[in-house]
Structures are given as structure tokens and as C-alpha cells.
Amino acid sequence: MGVFKRFSRADCESIEQCDILESMVENKIRKTILDKNLIEKKEHIIIGLSGGPDSVCLFNALMNLSDELQYTLSAVHVNHKFRPGAAEEDQAYVEELCRHRGIPCASFVYDCKAIAEEKGISSEEAGRLVRYQSFYEEAKQLIDNKRYEPSQIKIAVAHNLNDQAETLLMRIIRGTGTDGLAGMEYSRAGEFGTTIIRPLLDVPRKDIEAYCRENQLNPRMDHTNNEPLYTRNKIRLHLIPQIEKELNTNVIEGLNRLSKIAKNDKEYFDMQVKDAMEQAALVIPDKTHGEQEEIQGISFSLAQLKDMHPAIRHRVVKKALETIGLNQGITASHLESADHLIDGENDSVRADFPKGYGVAVSYGEVRFFKNDPVTLGYVSNTELKSRLMIRIVKNEGNLKDISKNGTRRFAALDLGKVLEKIWNRDTPYFDFIQEGSSGQKEKEEHSDFEHQLLYELQVMLQIRTRKQGDWMVPLGMNGRKKLQDIFVDEKVYKECRDQVPMVCVGDEVIWIIGDDVSGYNTGMKRGRISENYKLDKDTKDIVLLEYLEKL
């Protein structure tokens, strides 16, 4: 397993040797950390420690820099069970290394081949998934134990300068866009408010290997890294050596120079895209229920998207999809599909992207949605029944047809007019409610009146989605209007019309519940009530309807 010790100047044959090692590795890591603001004082670093040269080099360097930069450190090791026997030796090596240095270490064991088969993905991708799952699990435990705030936790992974060059070549071969040439970022957002950092990204592999030798770290060597099993291995073992031999001996440095140039360009485009999105946005994602709530959809002006330069528009489309959760799997063909819809002459068209995401164009809007819009967060008629609350209140002149109180939304209807619809004049209590009564005798005789009335209203007032033959007399109009015509006038999206909730008596609609109440994005931006049941100066009692957005 090797002997572990902290590197010191006494271990060097000369001062010059120590200076070279520190300047090429620890000083470079320090510079990257400070220049890129990767670590702040009093933060906690979780390092992914495989036991290989890269992660062991980073571990040792972060240990040596921890007092100066004032952070704490712990390690996570993942046994993927790819190499029976050797994988267990890797785990034992890492645990002993951490024990020797007094650093907490959490080890996780996964059967990645079985996970890959179950999920239908490559073993390489399964390994990546479980690694980050383990990092986040350790981070969440620190957060739950209130040892650190989420923003204080950084997850350090050991990608180096050569890894960056290999990543660029892989992306170029696959036909990446110019943003892809920026390569891996020094830092990016992680789950639970944590941050992924790459402090080793400026250090070449040869310097890492020399650092491990001089510090007698004896890292574990994975023999599969020397086998051309994966695309990255083929690039590292065959393509890059061939380029270095025949075309450019400094190809690694050249590719990383390209990455930095592309990064600067990407940062500029990102600013332009942010401005373009703000100007063109019609529906701003609502996160009033918390930052962790998923954003389901975002809409833009079709005219403004048409006017954008393709370079900006492609990035707006990509960013919109990322905003609603599609962070991977967006290809040039998907961007071209969106272009075709935006530039086309047809209305009410859509294109589907991976994992249930898509884009739809209708009524001058371009909507990016998560999952099919027909089922986008909507509920069944069965569940809708439990979302309608009915109350009877006296008219004190303080309610409008559609009122709000904080986040609550109500529709106020004239009780007498509602009863004329659902009852006839021979029905008991009709005259009582029409004429009003305040006598004690009448109250005693009709002590169960309100319960009976509420029961009748709950039976007769149906909350549901549209049916054939539905009609309404919209507020301010005199005659009937087909619900279909109202939806067309209100520019309700075709694919969403079967999901707009409404309150009806038979086939007469008395309240269309708008997106401002339901929280949906159907295009029915504001609710409508019926002219037949509006409040007036003669209204004595009110049926107050409340739609419960979330139970």
C-alpha cells in the first residue's frame, strides 16, 4: 500500500528541486483557486478521491494549502466494482491515506455494471452518475447536520490540463458548437446549493505524475486507463500521441489555449443571451414556492425571436431548455427544429426534444415546456373536485366578481341568481333566501339551511374541464358564446384547451379559472365569470368559490 508522508523541503535533493515542484503544482493550484475564486475562507472541501495519481495529487496539495487558505477537507471514495480485487485494494489505499492524514473519508460501493444494464447506459456514464450521487449524499449529510451552509461546501474533482484537451477533441469529433469548445468549467453549480470545482485544471498530467513520485505518494494505477476501451482512452493513447509526433508537439497547450478563447467568447454571448431573453420573455418562471421548485415552462415573443441573429437565437433556445431542466442531450438537430418552427409560417406547431421536453408555437408565442403540455402539472377531473371550496357569505360590498386575498383567489357569484339556475321556485328555502330573514323563529326552523344549501351547491356546481356543447355568457356580454370561441379569442393554446379548469352547471360555464389562479400556462391568462351570476346592487348573499391550487 505504500508509505504516506507530507512533503517537505528536507525530502528534496536540492532547494531548486523543491522550488520547481511547488511552482509547477501547488503554486499553480493556489493560483487557480485564487484567480477563479474557487475556495473562500471557512469553507469545506469534499474531494473525490479515487486513489489514482490525479486525485491523490490534488488531495496532497489541498492538504498542504489548507492552513494558508483556511478551509477544511474530507474525502469521498467510490468503489465501482469494475475491477474485482483491485477495486477493494483501491478503497483500502484511500481509507489508509485519509486515516494517516487525519482526514474523514466516506466510502461508497456500487455495482456499476448492473446499474448500467438497468438504466440502459454505458458503464462509464453509470460510474459518473454514482460518483456525483455519492458526493451529493455526503454534502447533504453535512448540510442536514448543520455543520455547513450549502454555499460553504465545495466538491473538488481532479480533472487536469490533459483531461481538458481530451474533452475538447471528443467534442470536436462529435461536432460540438462553439460553446462546447470552452470545455470543462473551473466551477459550476451542484445540487443542494453546493459548487463543483476543478482546482487541477491548469496542471498537466506529467507534472502530476512527477509530484506524486517526489512526494512518495504511491498512487494506485488503473490498468484499464491503458486500454483503448473508451473514446477518451483512444484519444489519449492513440490520437494525441500521433498529433504530437506528426503535427504539433504542443497540442495539449494549443487545445487549452483554444478553450480559454472560447470561454471568453461564451461569457460575452451569455451576457447577450441574458438580455435577449429578458426582452423577449412573455411568461417569467414563477418560483414563489421556493428556489428548489422546478420550472415547468417559459414563453417568448415569436416576433422577437424571429428578429434575433441565429447565433443569439440558438443560444436563447438552448438556455430556455436548460432553464426548464434539459441540461444534456441538446443537439444541433434540435436547435434546427426550433428554428424551423420559429421561421415557419404555420401556427400551432410543435417539436419534441429528449426526455419529454419540447417547443410549441401558437398565437405569436414560442413556449418551451417540460413534459407534454397536455399533462403539464394538470390534474384529473376527479382531483379537481377536491380543489373547489364553496362558502356562503353576506354581501358587505367589499367583494368583486374575481377577488384576491394574498395568494388566494375567489370568484364571487350572486347566490340568488345561482339558485334560480339550479332550483325552481317550488323548492324549499327558495323564497327564504330570496326575501331574506332575520327572525329567530325562521332561523330555528331553518337551522340546517346552510348545510343543506352547501350540499346542494356542491352537487350542482361541477368543477371540471371542457365538454362538447359548453357555453357561457361572458361578463359584459348579453348573449351566449361557445366555450370554443372564448378559447380562440383568449388565445388558449390548442393542446391545453382540454385542461383549463372551470365551474359549470350542466353545460353552462359560470367561472373559467384562469392561469393567474390555477398556476398553469394554458394561455387563459385571466379568469372569466358569467354575466348571468354577477354581483349587483340587489345582491344579498354571495356564493364564494375558491380554487385550491395545492392540497
C-alpha positions in Angstrom: 0.0 0.0 0.0 2.9 2.3 0.4 4.1 4.7 3.0 2.4 8.1 3.2 4.2 11.3 4.4 3.8 15.0 4.0 6.2 16.5 1.5 8.8 18.9 3.0 11.9 20.6 1.7 14.0 18.2 3.7 13.0 15.5 1.3 14.5 17.3 -1.7 18.0 16.7 -3.1 18.2 20.5 -3.7 16.3 23.7 -3.0 15.9 24.1 -6.7 14.1 20.8 -6.9 11.6 21.8 -4.2 11.0 25.2 -5.9 10.3 23.5 -9.2 7.8 21.1 -7.7 5.9 23.7 -5.7 5.8 26.3 -8.5 4.6 23.7 -11.1 1.9 22.1 -8.9 1.0 23.6 -5.6 1.6 27.2 -6.7 -0.3 26.6 -9.9 -3.2 25.1 -7.9 -3.1 28.0 -5.4 -3.1 30.5 -8.3 -6.1 28.7 -9.9 -8.0 28.7 -6.6 -7.4 32.4 -6.0 -7.8 33.6 -9.6 -11.0 31.7 -10.2 -12.4 32.3 -6.6 -12.8 28.5 -6.2 -12.4 28.4 -2.4 -13.2 31.0 0.3 -12.1 31.0 3.9 -14.0 28.7 6.3 -15.4 26.6 3.5 -15.4 22.8 3.5 -14.0 20.9 0.6 -15.2 17.4 -0.3 -12.6 15.8 -2.6 -13.4 12.9 -4.9 -10.5 10.6 -4.0 -10.2 7.6 -6.4 -6.7 6.7 -5.3 -5.3 7.5 -8.8 -2.5 10.0 -9.5 -4.7 12.9 -10.2 -6.9 12.8 -7.2 -4.0 11.8 -4.8 -2.0 14.8 -6.1 -5.0 17.1 -5.6 -5.6 15.7 -2.1 -2.0 16.2 -1.1 -1.9 19.7 -2.5 -5.2 20.7 -0.9 -3.9 19.3 2.5 -0.7 21.4 2.2 -2.7 24.6 1.3 -5.5 24.2 3.8 -3.8 26.1 6.7 -2.9 29.0 4.4 -6.3 29.3 2.7 -8.2 28.3 5.8 -10.6 25.6 4.7 -11.4 22.1 6.0 -11.2 18.9 4.0 -12.9 15.5 3.7 -12.8 12.8 1.1 -15.3 10.6 -0.7 -14.2 7.3 -2.4 -16.5 5.3 -4.8 -15.8 1.6 -5.4 -17.5 1.0 -8.8 -16.7 -2.8 -8.6 -15.3 -2.6 -12.2 -12.1 -4.5 -11.2 -12.8 -7.2 -8.6 -10.0 -7.3 -6.1 -8.2 -4.2 -7.4 -11.2 -2.1 -6.6 -11.1 -3.3 -3.0 -7.4 -2.5 -2.8 -8.1 1.0 -4.2 -10.6 1.5 -1.4 -8.3 0.3 1.3 -5.5 2.5 0.0 -7.7 5.6 0.1 -9.0 4.9 3.5 -5.5 4.3 4.9 -4.3 7.5 3.2 -7.0 9.5 4.8 -6.5 7.8 8.2 -2.8 8.6 8.1 -3.6 12.3 7.3 -6.4 12.6 9.8 -9.0 13.4 7.1 -12.6 12.0 7.3 -13.3 9.6 4.4 -16.7 8.2 3.3 -16.6 5.2 1.0 -19.5 4.1 -1.2 -19.8 0.8 -3.1 -21.9 0.4 -6.3 -22.2 -2.4 -8.8 -21.9 0.0 -11.8 -22.2 -2.7 -14.5 -25.6 -3.8 -13.0 -26.7 -0.1 -12.8 -25.6 0.4 -16.4 -27.7 -2.6 -17.6 -30.7 -1.5 -15.6 -30.7 2.1 -16.9 -29.6 1.2 -20.4 -26.5 3.4 -20.3 -22.7 2.9 -20.6 -20.7 1.7 -17.7 -18.7 4.9 -17.9 -21.9 7.0 -17.5 -23.1 4.8 -14.7 -19.8 5.4 -12.9 -20.1 9.1 -13.3 -23.7 9.1 -12.0 -22.9 7.2 -8.8 -19.8 9.3 -8.2 -21.8 12.6 -8.1 -24.6 10.9 -6.2 -22.1 10.0 -3.5 -20.6 13.5 -3.4 -24.1 15.0 -3.0 -25.0 12.4 -0.4 -22.0 13.4 1.7 -22.7 17.1 1.2 -26.4 16.7 2.2 -25.3 15.0 5.4 -23.1 17.9 6.3 -25.9 20.3 5.5 -28.5 18.3 7.4 -26.2 18.2 10.4 -26.0 22.0 10.2 -22.2 21.8 10.1 -22.0 24.0 7.0 -24.3 26.1 4.8 -24.8 24.7 1.3 -22.8 27.6 -0.2 -19.9 26.7 2.0 -19.5 23.3 0.5 -17.2 22.8 -2.5 -16.9 19.4 -4.2 -13.4 19.1 -5.7 -12.8 16.8 -8.7 -9.4 16.1 -10.2 -9.7 16.9 -13.9 -6.4 18.2 -15.2 -5.0 20.0 -18.3 -4.8 16.9 -20.4 -8.3 15.9 -19.5 -9.4 19.3 -20.8 -7.6 18.7 -24.1 -9.1 15.3 -24.4 -12.6 16.7 -23.7 -12.2 19.3 -26.5 -11.1 16.7 -29.0 -14.0 14.4 -28.1 -16.4 17.3 -28.6 -14.8 18.4 -31.9 -15.1 14.9 -33.2 -18.8 14.8 -32.2 -19.4 18.2 -33.9 -19.8 20.4 -30.9 -21.0 24.0 -31.2 -18.6 26.8 -30.3 -19.8 26.9 -26.7 -18.6 23.3 -26.4 -15.1 24.4 -27.2 -15.0 26.2 -23.9 -14.5 22.7 -22.3 -14.9 22.0 -18.7 -15.5 24.9 -16.3 -13.4 25.7 -13.3 -16.6 25.7 -11.3 -20.3 25.0 -11.8 -23.4 24.8 -9.6 -24.0 21.5 -7.9 -27.1 20.1 -6.1 -28.4 21.4 -2.8 -26.6 24.8 -3.4 -23.1 23.2 -3.4 -20.4 24.0 -6.1 -18.3 21.7 -8.1 -14.7 22.9 -8.5 -11.7 21.8 -10.6 -8.5 23.2 -9.0 -6.2 20.9 -11.0 -7.5 22.1 -14.4 -4.3 24.1 -15.2 -1.8 21.3 -14.3 -0.6 18.9 -17.0 -0.5 15.1 -16.3 3.3 14.8 -16.5 3.7 17.3 -13.6 1.1 15.5 -11.6 3.0 12.2 -12.0 6.3 13.9 -11.1 4.6 15.4 -8.0 3.4 12.0 -6.8 6.8 10.5 -7.3 8.7 13.2 -5.5 6.2 13.2 -2.6 6.3 9.3 -2.4 2.5 9.2 -2.6 2.5 5.8 -4.4 -1.0 6.3 -6.0 -3.0 3.4 -7.3 -2.7 2.7 -11.1 -5.8 1.6 -13.0 -4.6 -0.7 -15.8 -7.8 -0.1 -17.8 -6.6 3.5 -18.4 -4.0 2.0 -20.7 -6.6 0.0 -22.7 -8.4 1.6 -25.7 -11.8 0.6 -24.3 -13.5 4.1 -24.4 -13.4 7.0 -26.7 -11.4 9.1 -24.2 -8.8 6.3 -23.8 -8.4 6.1 -27.6 -7.9 9.8 -27.9 -5.3 9.8 -25.0 -3.5 6.6 -26.1 -3.5 7.0 -29.9 -4.8 10.3 -31.3 -2.9 12.8 -29.2 0.5 10.9 -29.4 0.0 10.8 -33.2 -0.7 14.5 -33.4 2.3 15.3 -31.1 4.5 13.2 -33.2 3.5 14.3 -36.7 1.7 17.7 -36.4 2.2 19.7 -33.2 4.3 18.7 -30.1 2.4 21.3 -28.1 -1.1 20.1 -29.0 -2.2 20.0 -25.3 -1.3 23.6 -24.7 -2.8 24.6 -28.0 -6.2 23.0 -27.2 -6.3 24.6 -23.8 -5.5 28.0 -25.4 -8.5 27.4 -27.7 -10.6 26.5 -24.6 -9.7 29.8 -22.9 -10.5 31.8 -26.1 -13.9 30.0 -26.5 -14.6 30.6 -22.8 -14.2 34.3 -23.2 -16.5 34.3 -26.2 -19.0 32.2 -24.3 -19.1 34.6 -21.4 -19.8 37.5 -23.8 -22.6 35.6 -25.6 -24.1 34.6 -22.3 -24.5 38.3 -21.4 -26.1 39.0 -24.7 -28.4 36.0 -24.4 -29.5 37.1 -20.9 -30.5 40.5 -22.2 -32.2 38.9 -25.2 -34.2 36.5 -23.1 -35.4 39.3 -20.7 -36.5 41.4 -23.6 -38.4 38.6 -25.4 -39.8 36.8 -22.4 -43.6 36.8 -22.1 -44.0 34.3 -19.2 -41.4 34.6 -16.4 -40.9 31.4 -14.5 -42.7 31.6 -11.2 -40.6 30.4 -8.2 -42.6 31.9 -5.5 -43.0 28.5 -3.8 -39.2 28.1 -3.3 -36.0 28.1 -5.2 -36.0 24.3 -5.4 -39.3 24.2 -7.2 -38.9 23.0 -10.8 -39.7 25.5 -13.6 -42.2 23.9 -16.0 -42.3 26.3 -18.9 -41.1 29.6 -20.3 -42.6 31.7 -23.2 -41.2 34.2 -25.6 -42.5 36.6 -28.2 -42.4 34.9 -31.6 -41.7 38.2 -33.4 -38.7 39.0 -31.3 -37.2 35.5 -31.7 -37.6 35.8 -35.5 -35.6 39.1 -35.4 -32.7 37.6 -33.5 -29.4 36.7 -35.1 -29.2 32.9 -35.4 -26.1 32.9 -33.1 -28.1 34.5 -30.4 -31.4 32.7 -31.1 -29.7 29.2 -30.9 -28.3 30.1 -27.5 -31.7 31.5 -26.3 -33.3 28.2 -27.3 -30.6 26.2 -25.6 -30.8 28.4 -22.4 -34.6 28.2 -22.3 -34.4 24.4 -22.4 -31.7 24.4 -19.7 -33.9 26.8 -17.6 -36.7 24.2 -17.5 -34.3 21.3 -16.8 -33.0 19.9 -20.0 -29.2 20.2 -19.4 -28.0 17.4 -21.6 -28.8 15.8 -24.9 -29.5 19.1 -26.9 -28.1 18.6 -30.4 -27.8 20.8 -33.5 -30.8 19.0 -35.0 -33.0 20.0 -32.0 -31.9 23.7 -32.5 -32.7 23.4 -36.2 -36.1 22.0 -35.4 -36.8 25.0 -33.2 -35.5 27.3 -36.0 -37.9 25.7 -38.4 -40.9 26.3 -36.1 -39.9 29.9 -35.4 -39.2 30.8 -39.0 -42.2 28.9 -40.4 -45.5 30.3 -41.5 -47.7 27.8 -39.7 -49.3 28.4 -36.3 -50.0 25.9 -33.6 -47.0 23.6 -34.4 -44.6 21.9 -32.0 -41.3 19.9 -31.9 -40.4 17.3 -29.3 -36.9 17.1 -27.7 -35.4 14.3 -25.5 -36.9 13.3 -22.1 -40.4 14.8 -22.7 -39.2 18.4 -23.3 -40.3 20.4 -26.3 -41.2 23.7 -28.0 -44.6 24.8 -29.3 -45.5 27.9 -31.4 -49.0 29.4 -31.3 -50.7 32.8 -31.1 -47.4 34.7 -31.6 -45.7 32.9 -28.7 -42.9 30.3 -28.5 -43.3 28.1 -25.5 -40.7 25.8 -24.1 -42.2 23.1 -21.9 -41.3 20.2 -19.7 -43.3 17.1 -20.5 -46.3 17.2 -22.9 -48.2 20.4 -22.3 -51.5 18.3 -22.1 -50.3 16.8 -18.8 -48.1 19.7 -17.7 -48.8 19.8 -14.0 -52.6 19.5 -14.6 -54.9 17.3 -12.5 -57.8 15.0 -13.4 -61.4 15.9 -13.1 -61.5 13.6 -10.0 -58.9 15.6 -8.3 -60.4 18.9 -9.4 -63.5 18.1 -7.3 -61.4 18.2 -4.2 -59.9 21.6 -5.2 -63.1 23.6 -5.1 -64.1 25.2 -1.9 -67.7 26.7 -1.6 -68.8 29.1 1.0 -71.8 31.4 1.5 -71.3 34.9 2.8 -73.3 38.1 3.2 -72.7 40.8 0.7 -70.9 43.6 2.6 -69.9 45.4 -0.6 -66.2 44.5 -0.3 -66.0 41.7 -2.9 -65.6 42.0 -6.6 -66.5 39.3 -9.2 -63.0 37.9 -9.0 -61.1 38.9 -5.8 -57.8 38.1 -4.2 -56.5 37.9 -0.7 -52.8 37.4 -0.7 -52.1 34.4 -2.8 -55.8 33.2 -2.6 -58.2 33.8 -5.4 -62.0 33.8 -5.3 -64.9 34.1 -7.7 -68.0 35.8 -6.1 -71.4 35.0 -7.6 -74.9 36.2 -6.7 -76.4 33.3 -4.7 -80.0 34.2 -5.7 -79.1 34.0 -9.4 -77.3 30.7 -8.9 -80.4 29.3 -7.1 -82.6 30.4 -10.0 -80.5 28.2 -12.2 -80.2 25.1 -10.0 -83.6 25.2 -8.3 -87.1 26.1 -9.3 -89.4 28.4 -7.2 -91.2 25.5 -5.6 -88.0 24.3 -4.0 -88.0 24.7 -0.2 -85.9 27.6 1.1 -86.0 29.4 -2.2 -88.3 32.2 -1.0 -86.4 32.3 2.3 -83.1 33.1 0.6 -84.6 35.4 -2.0 -86.5 37.5 0.6 -84.0 37.2 3.4 -84.9 36.6 7.0 -83.5 37.7 10.3 -86.2 36.4 12.7 -85.2 33.9 15.4 -88.2 31.7 14.6 -87.2 31.4 10.9 -83.6 30.7 11.9 -84.7 27.9 14.2 -87.0 26.5 11.6 -84.2 26.5 9.1 -81.3 25.7 11.4 -80.0 23.2 8.9 -80.5 25.6 6.0 -76.8 26.4 5.3 -75.7 22.8 5.5 -78.4 21.7 3.1 -77.7 24.6 0.7 -74.0 23.9 0.7 -74.7 20.3 0.0 -76.9 21.2 -3.0 -74.3 23.7 -4.3 -71.6 21.0 -4.1 -73.7 18.6 -6.0 -74.9 21.1 -8.7 -71.7 23.2 -9.2 -69.2 21.0 -11.0 -65.6 21.8 -11.4 -64.2 20.1 -14.5 -62.6 20.6 -17.8 -64.5 21.3 -21.0 -67.1 19.1 -22.7 -68.7 19.3 -26.1 -71.6 21.9 -26.1 -70.3 24.0 -23.3 -71.3 27.7 -23.4 -71.1 30.9 -21.4 -72.4 34.4 -21.2 -69.1 36.2 -20.5 -69.2 39.2 -18.1 -70.2 42.3 -20.0 -72.0 40.4 -22.8 -75.7 39.7 -23.4 -75.8 36.6 -25.5 -74.4 33.1 -25.3 -70.9 32.3 -26.6 -69.5 28.9 -27.3 -66.6 27.9 -25.0 -64.5 27.1 -28.1 -64.9 30.6 -29.4 -63.9 32.1 -26.0 -60.8 29.9 -26.0 -59.9 31.2 -29.5 -60.5 34.8 -28.5 -58.4 34.4 -25.3 -55.7 32.6 -27.4 -55.7 29.5 -25.2 -53.2 27.0 -26.7 -54.9 24.3 -28.7 -53.0 21.5 -26.9 -54.0 22.9 -23.5 -57.7 23.6 -24.0 -58.8 20.2 -22.5 -57.0 21.1 -19.3 -58.5 24.6 -18.4 -60.5 24.1 -15.2 -63.9 25.7 -14.9 -67.0 25.6 -12.7 -70.3 24.7 -14.5 -73.9 24.0 -14.0 -74.8 21.4 -16.6 -73.3 22.7 -19.9 -73.3 26.4 -18.8 -69.9 27.7 -17.6 -70.1 30.1 -14.8 -66.4 30.5 -14.0 -63.4 29.9 -16.2 -60.4 29.6 -13.9 -57.5 31.5 -15.4 -53.8 30.8 -15.2 -53.5 33.6 -12.7 -55.5 31.3 -10.3 -54.6 27.8 -11.4 -50.9 28.4 -11.8 -51.0 26.7 -15.2 -49.7 28.0 -18.5 -52.6 27.4 -20.9 -52.8 30.8 -22.4 -56.0 31.6 -20.4 -54.2 34.3 -18.6 -57.2 35.7 -16.7 -60.3 34.1 -15.3 -63.8 34.9 -16.6 -67.2 34.7 -14.8 -70.6 34.6 -16.3 -72.7 37.8 -16.8 -75.7 35.7 -15.6 -74.4 35.5 -12.0 -72.5 38.7 -11.4 -73.0 40.8 -8.3 -75.2 43.8 -8.4 -76.8 46.3 -6.0 -79.6 43.9 -5.1 -77.2 41.0 -4.2 -77.8 39.9 -0.6 -75.9 36.7 -0.4 -72.8 35.5 -2.2 -71.5 32.1 -3.3 -67.8 32.4 -2.8 -65.8 29.9 -4.9 -62.1 29.3 -4.1 -59.8 27.2 -6.2 -57.2 25.4 -4.1 -54.0 25.4 -6.1 -52.2 22.8 -4.0 -53.6 20.5 -1.4 
